[in-house]
Amino acid sequence: MEKRLLQLEEQVAHLTRLTDDLSDIVARQERDLAVMARRMEMLMERAAEREVQEGGTVPLADQRPPHW
């Protein structure tokens, strides 16, 4: 009985560590995604500004498709 209890405690310790590690990974990925989303937003803004400066037209992202 004591041996089984020790095995279960070891298993819980390993699972706890695994959960903590995965939580850290998810938190880091969330930060990375937030940074990438902001960079993408900045790039889209720059592209829209450049499009307006070069052609003087409405940016393609704001135009209706031709079939409308």
N, CA, C and O atoms as a Tripos MOL2 file, in Angstrom:
@<TRIPOS>MOLECULE
protein
  272   271    68     0     0
PROTEIN
NO_CHARGES

@<TRIPOS>ATOM
      1 N           0.8210   -1.1980    0.0000 N.3       1 MET1
      2 CA          0.0000    0.0000    0.0000 C.3       1 MET1
      3 C           0.8630    1.2600    0.0000 C.2       1 MET1
      4 O           0.5780    2.2120   -0.7260 O.2       1 MET1
      5 N           1.9100    1.2630    0.8090 N.am      2 GLU2
      6 CA          2.7890    2.4250    0.8930 C.3       2 GLU2
      7 C           3.5080    2.6670   -0.4290 C.2       2 GLU2
      8 O           3.7030    3.8120   -0.8360 O.2       2 GLU2
      9 N           3.8990    1.5850   -1.0960 N.am      3 LYS3
     10 CA          4.5850    1.6990   -2.3870 C.3       3 LYS3
     11 C           3.6470    2.3340   -3.4180 C.2       3 LYS3
     12 O           4.0630    3.1890   -4.2000 O.2       3 LYS3
     13 N           2.4120    1.9190   -3.4120 N.am      4 ARG4
     14 CA          1.4260    2.4620   -4.3540 C.3       4 ARG4
     15 C           1.1920    3.9520   -4.0840 C.2       4 ARG4
     16 O           1.0800    4.7480   -5.0160 O.2       4 ARG4
     17 N           1.1210    4.3170   -2.8150 N.am      5 LEU5
     18 CA          0.9430    5.7140   -2.4470 C.3       5 LEU5
     19 C           2.1240    6.5560   -2.9180 C.2       5 LEU5
     20 O           1.9390    7.6690   -3.4110 O.2       5 LEU5
     21 N           3.3250    6.0320   -2.7690 N.am      6 LEU6
     22 CA          4.5260    6.7320   -3.2260 C.3       6 LEU6
     23 C           4.5010    6.9210   -4.7380 C.2       6 LEU6
     24 O           4.8660    7.9840   -5.2400 O.2       6 LEU6
     25 N           4.0690    5.8860   -5.4670 N.am      7 GLN7
     26 CA          3.9760    5.9930   -6.9270 C.3       7 GLN7
     27 C           2.9680    7.0790   -7.3310 C.2       7 GLN7
     28 O           3.2110    7.8630   -8.2480 O.2       7 GLN7
     29 N           1.8540    7.1010   -6.6360 N.am      8 LEU8
     30 CA          0.8440    8.1080   -6.9510 C.3       8 LEU8
     31 C           1.3390    9.5180   -6.6460 C.2       8 LEU8
     32 O           1.0660   10.4470   -7.4070 O.2       8 LEU8
     33 N           2.0570    9.6850   -5.5520 N.am      9 GLU9
     34 CA          2.6080   10.9950   -5.2180 C.3       9 GLU9
     35 C           3.6290   11.4420   -6.2660 C.2       9 GLU9
     36 O           3.6680   12.6150   -6.6380 O.2       9 GLU9
     37 N           4.4490   10.5120   -6.7350 N.am     10 GLU10
     38 CA          5.4230   10.8380   -7.7790 C.3      10 GLU10
     39 C           4.7060   11.2350   -9.0680 C.2      10 GLU10
     40 O           5.0970   12.1840   -9.7470 O.2      10 GLU10
     41 N           3.6690   10.5030   -9.3830 N.am     11 GLN11
     42 CA          2.9110   10.7950  -10.5960 C.3      11 GLN11
     43 C           2.2700   12.1860  -10.5040 C.2      11 GLN11
     44 O           2.2980   12.9490  -11.4690 O.2      11 GLN11
     45 N           1.7070   12.5030   -9.3680 N.am     12 VAL12
     46 CA          1.0950   13.8210   -9.1700 C.3      12 VAL12
     47 C           2.1640   14.9130   -9.2860 C.2      12 VAL12
     48 O           1.9150   15.9610   -9.8810 O.2      12 VAL12
     49 N           3.3350   14.6760   -8.7290 N.am     13 ALA13
     50 CA          4.4190   15.6660   -8.8120 C.3      13 ALA13
     51 C           4.8280   15.8920  -10.2670 C.2      13 ALA13
     52 O           5.0320   17.0310  -10.6870 O.2      13 ALA13
     53 N           4.9460   14.8130  -11.0320 N.am     14 HIS14
     54 CA          5.3030   14.9530  -12.4460 C.3      14 HIS14
     55 C           4.2120   15.6860  -13.2200 C.2      14 HIS14
     56 O           4.5020   16.5530  -14.0430 O.2      14 HIS14
     57 N           2.9710   15.3370  -12.9550 N.am     15 LEU15
     58 CA          1.8650   15.9930  -13.6590 C.3      15 LEU15
     59 C           1.7600   17.4700  -13.2820 C.2      15 LEU15
     60 O           1.4260   18.3080  -14.1200 O.2      15 LEU15
     61 N           2.0420   17.7800  -12.0350 N.am     16 THR16
     62 CA          2.0320   19.1770  -11.6060 C.3      16 THR16
     63 C           3.1100   19.9630  -12.3320 C.2      16 THR16
     64 O           2.8700   21.0780  -12.7950 O.2      16 THR16
     65 N           4.2900   19.3830  -12.4290 N.am     17 ARG17
     66 CA          5.3780   20.0630  -13.1410 C.3      17 ARG17
     67 C           5.0330   20.2380  -14.6140 C.2      17 ARG17
     68 O           5.2750   21.2970  -15.1930 O.2      17 ARG17
     69 N           4.4700   19.2030  -15.2130 N.am     18 LEU18
     70 CA          4.0810   19.2700  -16.6170 C.3      18 LEU18
     71 C           3.0340   20.3590  -16.8330 C.2      18 LEU18
     72 O           3.1130   21.1160  -17.8000 O.2      18 LEU18
     73 N           2.0660   20.4350  -15.9420 N.am     19 THR19
     74 CA          1.0370   21.4670  -16.0390 C.3      19 THR19
     75 C           1.6440   22.8600  -15.9250 C.2      19 THR19
     76 O           1.2770   23.7610  -16.6790 O.2      19 THR19
     77 N           2.5580   23.0380  -14.9990 N.am     20 ASP20
     78 CA          3.2230   24.3360  -14.8470 C.3      20 ASP20
     79 C           4.0280   24.6980  -16.0910 C.2      20 ASP20
     80 O           3.9940   25.8420  -16.5460 O.2      20 ASP20
     81 N           4.7520   23.7220  -16.6420 N.am     21 ASP21
     82 CA          5.5370   23.9680  -17.8530 C.3      21 ASP21
     83 C           4.6340   24.3520  -19.0260 C.2      21 ASP21
     84 O           4.9310   25.2890  -19.7670 O.2      21 ASP21
     85 N           3.5370   23.6230  -19.1850 N.am     22 LEU22
     86 CA          2.6140   23.9220  -20.2810 C.3      22 LEU22
     87 C           1.9490   25.2870  -20.0930 C.2      22 LEU22
     88 O           1.7060   26.0050  -21.0620 O.2      22 LEU22
     89 N           1.6640   25.6300  -18.8620 N.am     23 SER23
     90 CA          1.0820   26.9400  -18.5820 C.3      23 SER23
     91 C           2.0540   28.0490  -18.9780 C.2      23 SER23
     92 O           1.6470   29.0570  -19.5560 O.2      23 SER23
     93 N           3.3250   27.8660  -18.6710 N.am     24 ASP24
     94 CA          4.3410   28.8450  -19.0560 C.3      24 ASP24
     95 C           4.4340   28.9660  -20.5770 C.2      24 ASP24
     96 O           4.5630   30.0660  -21.1150 O.2      24 ASP24
     97 N           4.3680   27.8400  -21.2500 N.am     25 ILE25
     98 CA          4.4450   27.8460  -22.7150 C.3      25 ILE25
     99 C           3.2590   28.5940  -23.3110 C.2      25 ILE25
    100 O           3.4280   29.4060  -24.2210 O.2      25 ILE25
    101 N           2.0670   28.3260  -22.8030 N.am     26 VAL26
    102 CA          0.8660   28.9880  -23.3130 C.3      26 VAL26
    103 C           0.9370   30.4930  -23.0450 C.2      26 VAL26
    104 O           0.5570   31.2890  -23.9040 O.2      26 VAL26
    105 N           1.4120   30.8820  -21.8790 N.am     27 ALA27
    106 CA          1.5360   32.3080  -21.5580 C.3      27 ALA27
    107 C           2.5230   32.9840  -22.5060 C.2      27 ALA27
    108 O           2.2700   34.0960  -22.9710 O.2      27 ALA27
    109 N           3.6460   32.3220  -22.7960 N.am     28 ARG28
    110 CA          4.6280   32.8950  -23.7210 C.3      28 ARG28
    111 C           4.0430   33.0130  -25.1210 C.2      28 ARG28
    112 O           4.2590   34.0170  -25.8000 O.2      28 ARG28
    113 N           3.3030   31.9960  -25.5600 N.am     29 GLN29
    114 CA          2.6930   32.0440  -26.8800 C.3      29 GLN29
    115 C           1.6600   33.1640  -26.9740 C.2      29 GLN29
    116 O           1.5260   33.8060  -28.0160 O.2      29 GLN29
    117 N           0.9390   33.3920  -25.8970 N.am     30 GLU30
    118 CA         -0.0420   34.4800  -25.8830 C.3      30 GLU30
    119 C           0.6530   35.8300  -26.0440 C.2      30 GLU30
    120 O           0.1780   36.6920  -26.7830 O.2      30 GLU30
    121 N           1.7730   36.0110  -25.3540 N.am     31 ARG31
    122 CA          2.5330   37.2590  -25.4980 C.3      31 ARG31
    123 C           3.0700   37.3940  -26.9150 C.2      31 ARG31
    124 O           2.9960   38.4710  -27.5070 O.2      31 ARG31
    125 N           3.6110   36.3070  -27.4620 N.am     32 ASP32
    126 CA          4.1500   36.3410  -28.8220 C.3      32 ASP32
    127 C           3.0630   36.6850  -29.8370 C.2      32 ASP32
    128 O           3.2930   37.4730  -30.7550 O.2      32 ASP32
    129 N           1.8800   36.0960  -29.6730 N.am     33 LEU33
    130 CA          0.7830   36.3890  -30.5920 C.3      33 LEU33
    131 C           0.3480   37.8440  -30.4960 C.2      33 LEU33
    132 O           0.0300   38.4630  -31.5110 O.2      33 LEU33
    133 N           0.3290   38.3870  -29.3070 N.am     34 ALA34
    134 CA         -0.0450   39.7950  -29.1470 C.3      34 ALA34
    135 C           0.9600   40.6990  -29.8560 C.2      34 ALA34
    136 O           0.5720   41.6630  -30.5150 O.2      34 ALA34
    137 N           2.2430   40.3890  -29.7230 N.am     35 VAL35
    138 CA          3.2820   41.1790  -30.3940 C.3      35 VAL35
    139 C           3.1330   41.0570  -31.9130 C.2      35 VAL35
    140 O           3.2120   42.0550  -32.6300 O.2      35 VAL35
    141 N           2.9190   39.8430  -32.3950 N.am     36 MET36
    142 CA          2.7790   39.6410  -33.8420 C.3      36 MET36
    143 C           1.5340   40.3190  -34.3870 C.2      36 MET36
    144 O           1.5590   40.8590  -35.4930 O.2      36 MET36
    145 N           0.4440   40.2980  -33.6270 N.am     37 ALA37
    146 CA         -0.7840   40.9620  -34.0740 C.3      37 ALA37
    147 C          -0.5560   42.4690  -34.1850 C.2      37 ALA37
    148 O          -1.0110   43.1020  -35.1370 O.2      37 ALA37
    149 N           0.1410   43.0300  -33.2220 N.am     38 ARG38
    150 CA          0.4340   44.4780  -33.2730 C.3      38 ARG38
    151 C           1.3340   44.8080  -34.4610 C.2      38 ARG38
    152 O           1.1170   45.8020  -35.1530 O.2      38 ARG38
    153 N           2.3400   43.9760  -34.6930 N.am     39 ARG39
    154 CA          3.2200   44.2170  -35.8450 C.3      39 ARG39
    155 C           2.4540   44.1160  -37.1530 C.2      39 ARG39
    156 O           2.6750   44.9100  -38.0670 O.2      39 ARG39
    157 N           1.5480   43.1380  -37.2480 N.am     40 MET40
    158 CA          0.7480   42.9740  -38.4580 C.3      40 MET40
    159 C          -0.1240   44.2010  -38.6730 C.2      40 MET40
    160 O          -0.2630   44.6850  -39.7960 O.2      40 MET40
    161 N          -0.7080   44.6970  -37.5970 N.am     41 GLU41
    162 CA         -1.5310   45.9040  -37.6840 C.3      41 GLU41
    163 C          -0.7140   47.0890  -38.1840 C.2      41 GLU41
    164 O          -1.1710   47.8540  -39.0330 O.2      41 GLU41
    165 N           0.5030   47.2370  -37.6510 N.am     42 MET42
    166 CA          1.3650   48.3340  -38.0840 C.3      42 MET42
    167 C           1.7340   48.1940  -39.5590 C.2      42 MET42
    168 O           1.7370   49.1840  -40.2910 O.2      42 MET42
    169 N           2.0420   46.9830  -39.9980 N.am     43 LEU43
    170 CA          2.3830   46.7640  -41.4040 C.3      43 LEU43
    171 C           1.2010   47.0700  -42.3190 C.2      43 LEU43
    172 O           1.3710   47.6530  -43.3890 O.2      43 LEU43
    173 N           0.0200   46.6790  -41.8990 N.am     44 MET44
    174 CA         -1.1650   46.9570  -42.7120 C.3      44 MET44
    175 C          -1.4160   48.4660  -42.8050 C.2      44 MET44
    176 O          -1.7960   48.9720  -43.8600 O.2      44 MET44
    177 N          -1.2010   49.1720  -41.7040 N.am     45 GLU45
    178 CA         -1.3730   50.6260  -41.7220 C.3      45 GLU45
    179 C          -0.3550   51.2660  -42.6610 C.2      45 GLU45
    180 O          -0.6980   52.1590  -43.4350 O.2      45 GLU45
    181 N           0.8820   50.8160  -42.5950 N.am     46 ARG46
    182 CA          1.9190   51.3650  -43.4760 C.3      46 ARG46
    183 C           1.5950   51.0930  -44.9380 C.2      46 ARG46
    184 O           1.7500   51.9710  -45.7870 O.2      46 ARG46
    185 N           1.1470   49.8810  -45.2290 N.am     47 ALA47
    186 CA          0.8110   49.5320  -46.6080 C.3      47 ALA47
    187 C          -0.3420   50.3900  -47.1070 C.2      47 ALA47
    188 O          -0.3330   50.8370  -48.2540 O.2      47 ALA47
    189 N          -1.3310   50.6220  -46.2580 N.am     48 ALA48
    190 CA         -2.4690   51.4600  -46.6610 C.3      48 ALA48
    191 C          -2.0160   52.8940  -46.8940 C.2      48 ALA48
    192 O          -2.4540   53.5290  -47.8530 O.2      48 ALA48
    193 N          -1.1560   53.4090  -46.0420 N.am     49 GLU49
    194 CA         -0.6400   54.7770  -46.2190 C.3      49 GLU49
    195 C           0.1500   54.8890  -47.5140 C.2      49 GLU49
    196 O          -0.0040   55.8600  -48.2550 O.2      49 GLU49
    197 N           0.9880   53.9100  -47.7890 N.am     50 ARG50
    198 CA          1.7900   53.9280  -49.0080 C.3      50 ARG50
    199 C           0.8920   53.8500  -50.2380 C.2      50 ARG50
    200 O           1.1510   54.5080  -51.2450 O.2      50 ARG50
    201 N          -0.1550   53.0500  -50.1530 N.am     51 GLU51
    202 CA         -1.0750   52.9100  -51.2640 C.3      51 GLU51
    203 C          -1.7560   54.2400  -51.5730 C.2      51 GLU51
    204 O          -1.9180   54.6060  -52.7370 O.2      51 GLU51
    205 N          -2.1510   54.9540  -50.5320 N.am     52 VAL52
    206 CA         -2.7970   56.2480  -50.7110 C.3      52 VAL52
    207 C          -1.8050   57.2530  -51.2760 C.2      52 VAL52
    208 O          -2.1540   58.0300  -52.1650 O.2      52 VAL52
    209 N          -0.5770   57.2500  -50.7780 N.am     53 GLN53
    210 CA          0.4360   58.2000  -51.2460 C.3      53 GLN53
    211 C           0.8030   57.9520  -52.7000 C.2      53 GLN53
    212 O           1.0010   58.9040  -53.4550 O.2      53 GLN53
    213 N           0.8970   56.7100  -53.1010 N.am     54 GLU54
    214 CA          1.3240   56.4010  -54.4680 C.3      54 GLU54
    215 C           0.2170   56.5950  -55.4840 C.2      54 GLU54
    216 O           0.4520   57.1180  -56.5730 O.2      54 GLU54
    217 N          -0.9850   56.1780  -55.1360 N.am     55 GLY55
    218 CA         -2.0520   56.2320  -56.1280 C.3      55 GLY55
    219 C          -3.1150   57.2640  -55.8450 C.2      55 GLY55
    220 O          -3.8690   57.6430  -56.7420 O.2      55 GLY55
    221 N          -3.1860   57.7130  -54.6400 N.am     56 GLY56
    222 CA         -4.2160   58.6740  -54.2860 C.3      56 GLY56
    223 C          -5.6080   58.0780  -54.2900 C.2      56 GLY56
    224 O          -6.5950   58.8130  -54.3280 O.2      56 GLY56
    225 N          -5.7030   56.7670  -54.2520 N.am     57 THR57
    226 CA         -7.0100   56.1090  -54.2730 C.3      57 THR57
    227 C          -7.3090   55.5170  -52.8960 C.2      57 THR57
    228 O          -6.4940   55.5540  -51.9740 O.2      57 THR57
    229 N          -8.4880   54.9850  -52.8130 N.am     58 VAL58
    230 CA         -8.8910   54.3110  -51.5780 C.3      58 VAL58
    231 C          -8.1040   52.9950  -51.4840 C.2      58 VAL58
    232 O          -7.9940   52.2780  -52.4780 O.2      58 VAL58
    233 N          -7.5640   52.6740  -50.3220 N.am     59 PRO59
    234 CA         -6.8140   51.4160  -50.1960 C.3      59 PRO59
    235 C          -7.6530   50.2120  -50.6110 C.2      59 PRO59
    236 O          -8.8630   50.1800  -50.3860 O.2      59 PRO59
    237 N          -7.0050   49.2300  -51.2140 N.am     60 LEU60
    238 CA         -7.7160   48.0500  -51.6970 C.3      60 LEU60
    239 C          -8.5330   47.3770  -50.6010 C.2      60 LEU60
    240 O          -9.6150   46.8530  -50.8670 O.2      60 LEU60
    241 N          -8.0360   47.3850  -49.4000 N.am     61 ALA61
    242 CA         -8.7560   46.7350  -48.3010 C.3      61 ALA61
    243 C         -10.0880   47.4250  -48.0340 C.2      61 ALA61
    244 O         -11.0010   46.8050  -47.4890 O.2      61 ALA61
    245 N         -10.2180   48.7040  -48.4090 N.am     62 ASP62
    246 CA        -11.4470   49.4480  -48.1500 C.3      62 ASP62
    247 C         -12.3660   49.5110  -49.3730 C.2      62 ASP62
    248 O         -13.4670   50.0550  -49.2840 O.2      62 ASP62
    249 N         -11.9350   48.9670  -50.5030 N.am     63 GLN63
    250 CA        -12.7440   49.0120  -51.7170 C.3      63 GLN63
    251 C         -13.7030   47.8260  -51.7670 C.2      63 GLN63
    252 O         -13.4090   46.7430  -51.2620 O.2      63 GLN63
    253 N         -14.8380   48.0570  -52.3780 N.am     64 ARG64
    254 CA        -15.7770   46.9540  -52.5850 C.3      64 ARG64
    255 C         -15.2940   46.0960  -53.7380 C.2      64 ARG64
    256 O         -14.7010   46.6060  -54.6890 O.2      64 ARG64
    257 N         -15.5410   44.8040  -53.6630 N.am     65 PRO65
    258 CA        -15.1670   43.9220  -54.7910 C.3      65 PRO65
    259 C         -15.9730   44.3090  -56.0360 C.2      65 PRO65
    260 O         -17.0720   44.8490  -55.9080 O.2      65 PRO65
    261 N         -15.4490   44.0440  -57.2300 N.am     66 PRO66
    262 CA        -16.1230   44.4630  -58.4740 C.3      66 PRO66
    263 C         -17.4910   43.8220  -58.6800 C.2      66 PRO66
    264 O         -18.3250   44.3880  -59.3870 O.2      66 PRO66
    265 N         -17.7400   42.6800  -58.0950 N.am     67 HIS67
    266 CA        -19.0230   42.0040  -58.3150 C.3      67 HIS67
    267 C         -20.1520   42.5710  -57.4580 C.2      67 HIS67
    268 O         -21.2730   42.0670  -57.5260 O.2      67 HIS67
    269 N         -19.8900   43.6120  -56.6450 N.am     68 TRP68
    270 CA        -20.9380   44.2200  -55.8180 C.3      68 TRP68
    271 C         -21.5790   45.2800  -56.5780 C.2      68 TRP68
    272 O         -22.4950   45.9310  -56.0770 O.2      68 TRP68
@<TRIPOS>BOND
     1     1     2 1
     2     2     3 1
     3     3     4 2
     4     3     5 am
     5     5     6 1
     6     6     7 1
     7     7     8 2
     8     7     9 am
     9     9    10 1
    10    10    11 1
    11    11    12 2
    12    11    13 am
    13    13    14 1
    14    14    15 1
    15    15    16 2
    16    15    17 am
    17    17    18 1
    18    18    19 1
    19    19    20 2
    20    19    21 am
    21    21    22 1
    22    22    23 1
    23    23    24 2
    24    23    25 am
    25    25    26 1
    26    26    27 1
    27    27    28 2
    28    27    29 am
    29    29    30 1
    30    30    31 1
    31    31    32 2
    32    31    33 am
    33    33    34 1
    34    34    35 1
    35    35    36 2
    36    35    37 am
    37    37    38 1
    38    38    39 1
    39    39    40 2
    40    39    41 am
    41    41    42 1
    42    42    43 1
    43    43    44 2
    44    43    45 am
    45    45    46 1
    46    46    47 1
    47    47    48 2
    48    47    49 am
    49    49    50 1
    50    50    51 1
    51    51    52 2
    52    51    53 am
    53    53    54 1
    54    54    55 1
    55    55    56 2
    56    55    57 am
    57    57    58 1
    58    58    59 1
    59    59    60 2
    60    59    61 am
    61    61    62 1
    62    62    63 1
    63    63    64 2
    64    63    65 am
    65    65    66 1
    66    66    67 1
    67    67    68 2
    68    67    69 am
    69    69    70 1
    70    70    71 1
    71    71    72 2
    72    71    73 am
    73    73    74 1
    74    74    75 1
    75    75    76 2
    76    75    77 am
    77    77    78 1
    78    78    79 1
    79    79    80 2
    80    79    81 am
    81    81    82 1
    82    82    83 1
    83    83    84 2
    84    83    85 am
    85    85    86 1
    86    86    87 1
    87    87    88 2
    88    87    89 am
    89    89    90 1
    90    90    91 1
    91    91    92 2
    92    91    93 am
    93    93    94 1
    94    94    95 1
    95    95    96 2
    96    95    97 am
    97    97    98 1
    98    98    99 1
    99    99   100 2
   100    99   101 am
   101   101   102 1
   102   102   103 1
   103   103   104 2
   104   103   105 am
   105   105   106 1
   106   106   107 1
   107   107   108 2
   108   107   109 am
   109   109   110 1
   110   110   111 1
   111   111   112 2
   112   111   113 am
   113   113   114 1
   114   114   115 1
   115   115   116 2
   116   115   117 am
   117   117   118 1
   118   118   119 1
   119   119   120 2
   120   119   121 am
   121   121   122 1
   122   122   123 1
   123   123   124 2
   124   123   125 am
   125   125   126 1
   126   126   127 1
   127   127   128 2
   128   127   129 am
   129   129   130 1
   130   130   131 1
   131   131   132 2
   132   131   133 am
   133   133   134 1
   134   134   135 1
   135   135   136 2
   136   135   137 am
   137   137   138 1
   138   138   139 1
   139   139   140 2
   140   139   141 am
   141   141   142 1
   142   142   143 1
   143   143   144 2
   144   143   145 am
   145   145   146 1
   146   146   147 1
   147   147   148 2
   148   147   149 am
   149   149   150 1
   150   150   151 1
   151   151   152 2
   152   151   153 am
   153   153   154 1
   154   154   155 1
   155   155   156 2
   156   155   157 am
   157   157   158 1
   158   158   159 1
   159   159   160 2
   160   159   161 am
   161   161   162 1
   162   162   163 1
   163   163   164 2
   164   163   165 am
   165   165   166 1
   166   166   167 1
   167   167   168 2
   168   167   169 am
   169   169   170 1
   170   170   171 1
   171   171   172 2
   172   171   173 am
   173   173   174 1
   174   174   175 1
   175   175   176 2
   176   175   177 am
   177   177   178 1
   178   178   179 1
   179   179   180 2
   180   179   181 am
   181   181   182 1
   182   182   183 1
   183   183   184 2
   184   183   185 am
   185   185   186 1
   186   186   187 1
   187   187   188 2
   188   187   189 am
   189   189   190 1
   190   190   191 1
   191   191   192 2
   192   191   193 am
   193   193   194 1
   194   194   195 1
   195   195   196 2
   196   195   197 am
   197   197   198 1
   198   198   199 1
   199   199   200 2
   200   199   201 am
   201   201   202 1
   202   202   203 1
   203   203   204 2
   204   203   205 am
   205   205   206 1
   206   206   207 1
   207   207   208 2
   208   207   209 am
   209   209   210 1
   210   210   211 1
   211   211   212 2
   212   211   213 am
   213   213   214 1
   214   214   215 1
   215   215   216 2
   216   215   217 am
   217   217   218 1
   218   218   219 1
   219   219   220 2
   220   219   221 am
   221   221   222 1
   222   222   223 1
   223   223   224 2
   224   223   225 am
   225   225   226 1
   226   226   227 1
   227   227   228 2
   228   227   229 am
   229   229   230 1
   230   230   231 1
   231   231   232 2
   232   231   233 am
   233   233   234 1
   234   234   235 1
   235   235   236 2
   236   235   237 am
   237   237   238 1
   238   238   239 1
   239   239   240 2
   240   239   241 am
   241   241   242 1
   242   242   243 1
   243   243   244 2
   244   243   245 am
   245   245   246 1
   246   246   247 1
   247   247   248 2
   248   247   249 am
   249   249   250 1
   250   250   251 1
   251   251   252 2
   252   251   253 am
   253   253   254 1
   254   254   255 1
   255   255   256 2
   256   255   257 am
   257   257   258 1
   258   258   259 1
   259   259   260 2
   260   259   261 am
   261   261   262 1
   262   262   263 1
   263   263   264 2
   264   263   265 am
   265   265   266 1
   266   266   267 1
   267   267   268 2
   268   267   269 am
   269   269   270 1
   270   270   271 1
   271   271   272 2
@<TRIPOS>SUBSTRUCTURE
     1 MET1         2 RESIDUE 1 A MET
     2 GLU2         6 RESIDUE 1 A GLU
     3 LYS3        10 RESIDUE 1 A LYS
     4 ARG4        14 RESIDUE 1 A ARG
     5 LEU5        18 RESIDUE 1 A LEU
     6 LEU6        22 RESIDUE 1 A LEU
     7 GLN7        26 RESIDUE 1 A GLN
     8 LEU8        30 RESIDUE 1 A LEU
     9 GLU9        34 RESIDUE 1 A GLU
    10 GLU10       38 RESIDUE 1 A GLU
    11 GLN11       42 RESIDUE 1 A GLN
    12 VAL12       46 RESIDUE 1 A VAL
    13 ALA13       50 RESIDUE 1 A ALA
    14 HIS14       54 RESIDUE 1 A HIS
    15 LEU15       58 RESIDUE 1 A LEU
    16 THR16       62 RESIDUE 1 A THR
    17 ARG17       66 RESIDUE 1 A ARG
    18 LEU18       70 RESIDUE 1 A LEU
    19 THR19       74 RESIDUE 1 A THR
    20 ASP20       78 RESIDUE 1 A ASP
    21 ASP21       82 RESIDUE 1 A ASP
    22 LEU22       86 RESIDUE 1 A LEU
    23 SER23       90 RESIDUE 1 A SER
    24 ASP24       94 RESIDUE 1 A ASP
    25 ILE25       98 RESIDUE 1 A ILE
    26 VAL26      102 RESIDUE 1 A VAL
    27 ALA27      106 RESIDUE 1 A ALA
    28 ARG28      110 RESIDUE 1 A ARG
    29 GLN29      114 RESIDUE 1 A GLN
    30 GLU30      118 RESIDUE 1 A GLU
    31 ARG31      122 RESIDUE 1 A ARG
    32 ASP32      126 RESIDUE 1 A ASP
    33 LEU33      130 RESIDUE 1 A LEU
    34 ALA34      134 RESIDUE 1 A ALA
    35 VAL35      138 RESIDUE 1 A VAL
    36 MET36      142 RESIDUE 1 A MET
    37 ALA37      146 RESIDUE 1 A ALA
    38 ARG38      150 RESIDUE 1 A ARG
    39 ARG39      154 RESIDUE 1 A ARG
    40 MET40      158 RESIDUE 1 A MET
    41 GLU41      162 RESIDUE 1 A GLU
    42 MET42      166 RESIDUE 1 A MET
    43 LEU43      170 RESIDUE 1 A LEU
    44 MET44      174 RESIDUE 1 A MET
    45 GLU45      178 RESIDUE 1 A GLU
    46 ARG46      182 RESIDUE 1 A ARG
    47 ALA47      186 RESIDUE 1 A ALA
    48 ALA48      190 RESIDUE 1 A ALA
    49 GLU49      194 RESIDUE 1 A GLU
    50 ARG50      198 RESIDUE 1 A ARG
    51 GLU51      202 RESIDUE 1 A GLU
    52 VAL52      206 RESIDUE 1 A VAL
    53 GLN53      210 RESIDUE 1 A GLN
    54 GLU54      214 RESIDUE 1 A GLU
    55 GLY55      218 RESIDUE 1 A GLY
    56 GLY56      222 RESIDUE 1 A GLY
    57 THR57      226 RESIDUE 1 A THR
    58 VAL58      230 RESIDUE 1 A VAL
    59 PRO59      234 RESIDUE 1 A PRO
    60 LEU60      238 RESIDUE 1 A LEU
    61 ALA61      242 RESIDUE 1 A ALA
    62 ASP62      246 RESIDUE 1 A ASP
    63 GLN63      250 RESIDUE 1 A GLN
    64 ARG64      254 RESIDUE 1 A ARG
    65 PRO65      258 RESIDUE 1 A PRO
    66 PRO66      262 RESIDUE 1 A PRO
    67 HIS67      266 RESIDUE 1 A HIS
    68 TRP68      270 RESIDUE 1 A TRP
